[in-house]
Amino acid sequence: MKGWSFPSYMLLMFGLGAIIGMTAASGINGISILTLLAGTLGFTCTISITNAKPLNGIFGLVSALIYITVAIHAKNFNDVLLQTVYILLLDLPVLLMPSWAKNVEEKVRFLHEGGKGKRNWLLTLVFFVVVALVLYYSDTHWFISPRPVVDSVAAAIGITGAMLTTLRFSESYYFWIAQGLSSVVLWGITAASGAVNWVLFVTYLLYLSNDAVALFDKKISWFHHNNK
């Protein structure tokens, strides 16, 4: 956690306080404790990724496993797949290949660099559409989710963002912002139905705040680096 930007430290303190406070206010039970752990670890992991630090290895792995448990309980099955993709693309490389996560800020690039912007954006959009259609089919034919549209779209956006992050493309944060918005809708609907408490809803609001830090804090390399 060394070397984060000052706004990131402030956001971490505020976010952890909000997650713990919401958990205490919503009542303590097995799912709420799991949600608390997933929220605190996942939020810390997300801020770490924003600051191009490799904390997301063990923190991301543990939080993703807990998110999977909570998502299964809530029947948001494509969110289970999304967290599995996070493990494969964002967490295991850090744990298994430590050099992979070093000097990330020096490897960040834009989709349009090298004059391949149109091609790269087209490939990204095709990837997103294909993933979304496959996930929607699985949610309506195999797993039967009560929220197939928003569950599929949120997961497809997140998977696309994870792919771009793994490839070090700055535009991944556009997808993280969209994924944060769609997850707020997904877990808001889920909490309103009584499947889980409101902690994950608040956690994804905090994720959106972290995306704002990435956009506007000039010390964050994902958006503020020189084209090569």
Secondary structure by P-SEA (a helix, b strand, c coil): cccccaaaaaaaaaaaaaaaaaaaaacccaaaaaaaaaaaaaaaaaaaaaacccccaaaaaaaaaaaaaaaaaacaaaaaaaaaaaaacccaaaaacccccccccccccccccccaaaaaaaaaaaaaaaaaaaaaaaaccccccccaaaaaaaaaaaaaaaaaaaacccaaaaaaaaaaaaaaaaaaaaaaaccccaaaaaaaaaaaaaaaaaaccccccccccccc
